[in-house]
Amino acid sequence: MTSSSRWVLVTGGSRGIGRAIVEMLAKDYPVIFTWRSDAVAAADVEQTCASFSGGAQGVQCDGGDRYAVTSLADSLVNRYGPPWAVIHNAGITLDALHVNQDPTRWQHVMDTNLNAVFYWNRCVIPGMCLQGEGSIVLMSSVSGIKGNIGQTAYAASKAALLGMSRSLAQELGRFGVRVNCLVPGLIESDMLAAIPEAKRKTMIGQIPLRRPGRPEEVAKAAAFLISEASGYITGQSLVIDGGMTV
């Protein structure tokens, strides 16, 4: 990748939705994705994308560590220039009923899901504004819209991203930088597979399309939101839930 390339940053790109996004975008853009703990999965993503025209490079980073994010972001911008697009996908749940929520685990969810977005943005947005174009996509969740038992921390962090995206869109629009949210519902994942079969069937039965979403369906939406095809779309939240929140 050269300093003149239109490159994309994807946080949390080694598994699930993040991996699907990296693999789809790497066909058209050079992609740099972050991973926190699974080096094997990250290497597998790199290998899968090796033959794509853009390719993908994984870098280890804990998004909740402000100093780690700042160091990595500054290094990437200095080497490659500002990104064309940023997709804030990294996230964790650590579910518990609210009254039983451990404060340290609550803070970990907020650091990973919400504060990390701020840490990355403050490093990459100035350069994106100077280049006069770009797209930022925040990964929210239907939990941030309708709530979910045991997910007060997760829901709070994801609801905050909805508000952040709208405010950022107003701040950055005059610089040609667009900001939107993706709001996935029940998506095929390790997390879904871990839910007891009876409960999983009940949840799926409440979805009008009668099936969970696929990671690649979210990836296609992300690809659209960073493309020039969505050039007049900003400050919006695209819900991908099979009708769950209707």
C-alpha positions as CSV (number, residue, x, y, z in Angstrom):
1,M,0.0,0.0,0.0
2,T,1.3,3.4,-0.9
3,S,0.7,6.7,0.8
4,S,-1.7,7.7,-2.0
5,S,-3.9,4.7,-1.6
6,R,-7.5,5.0,-0.5
7,W,-7.3,2.7,2.5
8,V,-9.9,1.6,5.0
9,L,-9.5,0.9,8.7
10,V,-11.8,-1.7,10.3
11,T,-11.6,-2.2,14.1
12,G,-12.2,-5.7,15.4
13,G,-11.7,-7.4,12.0
14,S,-10.6,-10.9,12.8
15,R,-14.0,-12.6,13.5
16,G,-17.7,-12.5,12.8
17,I,-19.1,-9.3,11.2
18,G,-15.7,-7.6,11.3
19,R,-14.1,-10.4,9.3
20,A,-16.9,-10.4,6.7
21,I,-16.4,-6.7,6.3
22,V,-12.6,-7.0,5.9
23,E,-12.9,-9.8,3.4
24,M,-15.5,-7.9,1.3
25,L,-13.7,-4.5,1.3
26,A,-10.3,-6.0,0.6
27,K,-11.5,-6.8,-2.9
28,D,-11.6,-3.1,-3.6
29,Y,-9.5,-1.3,-1.0
30,P,-6.3,-1.9,1.0
31,V,-7.7,-2.7,4.5
32,I,-6.0,-2.5,7.8
33,F,-7.9,-4.2,10.6
34,T,-7.3,-4.4,14.3
35,W,-7.5,-7.5,16.5
36,R,-7.0,-7.8,20.3
37,S,-6.3,-11.4,21.3
38,D,-6.7,-14.0,18.5
39,A,-3.5,-13.9,16.4
40,V,-4.4,-17.1,14.6
41,A,-7.8,-15.7,13.4
42,A,-6.1,-12.5,12.3
43,A,-3.5,-14.4,10.3
44,D,-6.2,-16.4,8.6
45,V,-8.0,-13.2,7.5
46,E,-4.8,-11.9,6.0
47,Q,-4.2,-15.2,4.2
48,T,-7.8,-15.2,2.8
49,C,-7.4,-11.7,1.5
50,A,-3.9,-12.1,0.2
51,S,-5.1,-12.7,-3.4
52,F,-7.6,-9.8,-3.4
53,S,-6.7,-6.6,-5.2
54,G,-6.7,-4.5,-2.0
55,G,-5.5,-7.1,0.6
56,A,-5.7,-6.9,4.3
57,Q,-3.2,-6.3,7.1
58,G,-4.0,-7.0,10.8
59,V,-2.5,-5.1,13.7
60,Q,-2.9,-5.9,17.3
61,C,-4.5,-3.2,19.4
62,D,-6.8,-2.9,22.5
63,G,-9.2,-0.2,21.5
64,G,-9.9,0.6,25.1
65,D,-6.3,1.6,25.7
66,R,-6.1,5.3,24.7
67,Y,-2.4,5.3,24.4
68,A,-2.2,2.2,22.3
69,V,-4.8,3.6,19.9
70,T,-3.1,7.0,19.6
71,S,0.3,5.4,18.9
72,L,-1.1,3.1,16.3
73,A,-3.3,5.7,14.6
74,D,-0.5,8.2,14.4
75,S,1.8,5.6,12.9
76,L,-0.8,4.6,10.3
77,V,-1.6,8.2,9.3
78,N,2.1,9.1,9.1
79,R,2.8,6.2,6.9
80,Y,-0.3,6.0,4.6
81,G,-2.1,9.3,5.1
82,P,-5.6,9.6,6.4
83,P,-8.0,6.7,5.8
84,W,-10.7,6.9,3.1
85,A,-13.0,5.2,5.5
86,V,-13.2,4.0,9.1
87,I,-15.5,1.2,10.3
88,H,-15.8,1.0,14.1
89,N,-16.8,-2.6,14.5
90,A,-14.9,-3.8,17.6
91,G,-17.2,-4.6,20.5
92,I,-17.9,-6.9,23.5
93,T,-20.9,-7.7,25.6
94,L,-20.1,-9.1,29.1
95,D,-23.8,-9.5,29.9
96,A,-25.3,-9.4,33.4
97,L,-28.4,-8.1,35.0
98,H,-28.0,-4.5,35.9
99,V,-28.0,-4.9,39.6
100,N,-25.4,-7.6,39.3
101,Q,-23.1,-5.8,36.9
102,D,-19.5,-5.6,38.1
103,P,-18.3,-2.0,37.7
104,T,-15.0,-3.2,36.2
105,R,-16.8,-5.2,33.6
106,W,-19.2,-2.3,32.9
107,Q,-16.2,0.0,32.3
108,H,-14.6,-2.6,30.0
109,V,-17.7,-2.6,27.8
110,M,-17.7,1.2,27.7
111,D,-14.0,1.4,26.9
112,T,-14.2,-1.1,24.1
113,N,-17.6,-0.2,22.5
114,L,-17.7,3.5,23.0
115,N,-14.5,5.2,24.3
116,A,-12.4,3.4,21.6
117,V,-14.5,5.1,18.9
118,F,-13.6,8.5,20.4
119,Y,-9.9,7.6,20.7
120,W,-9.7,6.5,17.1
121,N,-11.8,9.5,15.8
122,R,-9.7,12.2,17.5
123,C,-6.7,10.8,15.7
124,V,-8.0,10.2,12.2
125,I,-10.7,12.8,11.7
126,P,-8.4,15.9,11.4
127,G,-6.6,14.3,8.4
128,M,-9.9,13.1,6.8
129,C,-11.2,16.7,7.1
130,L,-8.1,18.1,5.4
131,Q,-8.4,15.7,2.5
132,G,-12.0,16.8,2.1
133,E,-13.7,13.4,1.8
134,G,-14.3,10.2,3.7
135,S,-16.8,8.0,5.5
136,I,-17.1,6.9,9.1
137,V,-19.4,4.0,10.0
138,L,-20.2,3.2,13.6
139,M,-21.5,-0.3,14.4
140,S,-24.5,0.0,16.8
141,S,-27.0,-2.7,17.6
142,V,-30.8,-3.2,17.9
143,S,-30.1,-3.6,21.6
144,G,-29.4,0.1,21.5
145,I,-32.9,0.7,20.2
146,K,-35.1,-1.8,21.9
147,G,-33.0,-3.0,24.8
148,N,-32.4,-6.6,25.9
149,I,-32.5,-8.3,29.3
150,G,-29.0,-8.6,30.8
151,Q,-27.5,-6.1,28.3
152,T,-27.7,-2.7,30.0
153,A,-24.0,-2.0,29.5
154,Y,-24.0,-3.2,25.9
155,A,-27.2,-1.4,25.1
156,A,-26.1,1.8,26.7
157,S,-22.8,1.8,24.7
158,K,-24.6,1.0,21.4
159,A,-27.3,3.6,22.0
160,A,-24.6,6.2,22.6
161,L,-23.1,5.5,19.2
162,L,-26.4,6.4,17.6
163,G,-26.3,9.8,19.1
164,M,-22.6,10.2,18.4
165,S,-23.0,9.5,14.7
166,R,-25.8,12.1,14.3
167,S,-23.7,14.8,16.1
168,L,-20.6,13.9,14.2
169,A,-22.4,14.0,10.9
170,Q,-23.4,17.6,11.6
171,E,-19.9,18.6,12.7
172,L,-18.1,16.9,9.7
173,G,-20.4,17.4,6.8
174,R,-18.9,20.7,5.8
175,F,-15.6,19.0,5.4
176,G,-17.0,16.3,3.1
177,V,-16.8,13.6,5.7
178,R,-19.9,11.5,6.1
179,V,-20.9,9.6,9.3
180,N,-23.5,6.8,9.5
181,C,-24.5,3.9,11.8
182,L,-25.1,0.3,11.0
183,V,-27.6,-1.3,13.4
184,P,-27.5,-5.2,13.1
185,G,-30.1,-7.4,14.7
186,L,-29.7,-11.1,15.3
187,I,-26.7,-12.2,13.1
188,E,-25.2,-15.7,12.6
189,S,-22.2,-15.8,15.0
190,D,-20.5,-17.8,17.7
191,M,-22.7,-15.8,20.2
192,L,-25.9,-16.9,18.5
193,A,-24.7,-20.5,18.4
194,A,-24.1,-20.5,22.1
195,I,-27.8,-19.6,22.9
196,P,-29.8,-22.7,23.9
197,E,-31.7,-24.1,20.8
198,A,-35.2,-23.6,22.2
199,K,-34.5,-19.9,23.0
200,R,-32.8,-19.4,19.7
201,K,-35.8,-20.8,17.8
202,T,-38.1,-18.5,19.8
203,M,-36.0,-15.4,18.9
204,I,-35.8,-16.3,15.3
205,G,-39.6,-16.9,15.2
206,Q,-40.1,-13.3,16.3
207,I,-38.2,-12.0,13.2
208,P,-40.5,-11.3,10.2
209,L,-38.0,-12.9,7.8
210,R,-37.8,-15.9,10.1
211,R,-34.0,-16.2,10.0
212,P,-31.0,-14.6,11.5
213,G,-28.9,-12.3,9.3
214,R,-25.6,-13.3,7.7
215,P,-22.4,-11.4,8.4
216,E,-21.9,-10.8,4.7
217,E,-25.3,-9.0,4.6
218,V,-23.9,-6.5,7.2
219,A,-20.7,-6.3,5.2
220,K,-22.5,-5.3,2.0
221,A,-24.2,-2.5,3.9
222,A,-20.9,-1.3,5.2
223,A,-19.4,-1.4,1.7
224,F,-22.4,0.7,0.5
225,L,-22.0,3.3,3.2
226,I,-18.3,3.9,2.5
227,S,-18.8,4.0,-1.3
228,E,-19.5,6.9,-3.5
229,A,-22.9,5.4,-4.2
230,S,-24.0,6.7,-0.8
231,G,-22.4,10.1,-1.3
232,Y,-25.5,12.0,-0.2
233,I,-26.2,9.9,2.9
234,T,-25.0,11.1,6.3
235,G,-26.3,11.1,9.9
236,Q,-28.4,8.0,9.2
237,S,-28.9,4.7,11.0
238,L,-29.4,1.7,8.7
239,V,-31.1,-1.1,10.6
240,I,-30.3,-4.7,9.4
241,D,-32.6,-6.9,11.5
242,G,-35.0,-8.8,9.2
243,G,-37.8,-6.6,10.6
244,M,-37.2,-7.4,14.3
245,T,-37.7,-3.8,15.4
246,V,-40.8,-3.2,13.2
